[in-house]
Amino acid sequence: MRENMKFVRVGQDGQPKYTGTGIGLFLVRQLVEAHQGRVWAESEGLGKGSSFIIELPKKGREEI
């Protein structure tokens, strides 16, 4: 993700290609990081789709 751009959706050539605002993944990242977690994407390659993984720390009831 480009750090200086909050909302961006581009194709493989880096040019705008998709409709929509691109705000969804940005909001997910902000929420996850606010809870000291992390989010990342993995893909087996072009045209194979992507998986987005969210990792959040486990907190016991006494820590809430």
C-alpha positions in Angstrom: 0.0 0.0 0.0 1.3 3.5 -0.8 1.9 5.2 2.5 1.1 8.7 1.2 -2.3 7.7 -0.3 -5.1 6.6 2.0 -7.5 5.4 -0.7 -6.1 3.8 -3.9 -7.1 1.0 -6.2 -4.9 0.4 -9.2 -4.1 -2.3 -11.7 -0.9 -4.2 -12.3 0.5 -1.2 -14.2 -0.1 1.1 -11.3 -2.8 3.1 -13.0 -6.3 3.6 -11.7 -8.4 0.7 -13.0 -11.2 -0.3 -10.5 -14.4 1.4 -9.5 -15.1 2.2 -5.8 -13.3 4.3 -3.3 -10.8 1.7 -2.0 -11.7 2.8 1.6 -12.5 -0.7 2.9 -9.0 -2.0 3.3 -7.7 1.3 4.6 -10.4 1.2 7.4 -9.6 -2.4 8.2 -5.9 -1.5 8.5 -6.6 1.4 10.8 -8.9 -0.6 13.1 -6.6 -3.6 13.3 -3.5 -1.4 14.0 -5.5 0.5 16.7 -5.8 -2.8 18.5 -2.1 -3.6 18.2 -2.7 -6.1 15.4 -1.6 -6.4 11.8 -3.1 -7.1 8.4 -1.4 -8.3 5.3 -2.2 -9.9 1.9 -0.8 -13.1 0.3 -1.2 -14.3 -3.2 0.1 -17.3 -5.2 0.4 -15.0 -8.3 -1.3 -12.9 -10.9 -4.9 -14.1 -11.5 -4.9 -16.5 -8.5 -6.7 -14.2 -6.1 -5.5 -12.9 -2.8 -6.0 -13.7 0.9 -6.1 -10.9 3.5 -5.0 -12.0 6.9 -5.8 -10.2 10.1 -3.9 -10.9 13.3 -5.0 -9.5 16.6 -3.5 -10.1 20.0 -5.4 -12.2 22.5 -6.3 -10.5 25.7 -7.7 -12.2 28.8 -10.9 -11.0 30.4 -8.9 -9.4 33.2 -7.1 -7.1 30.7 -10.3 -5.7 29.1 
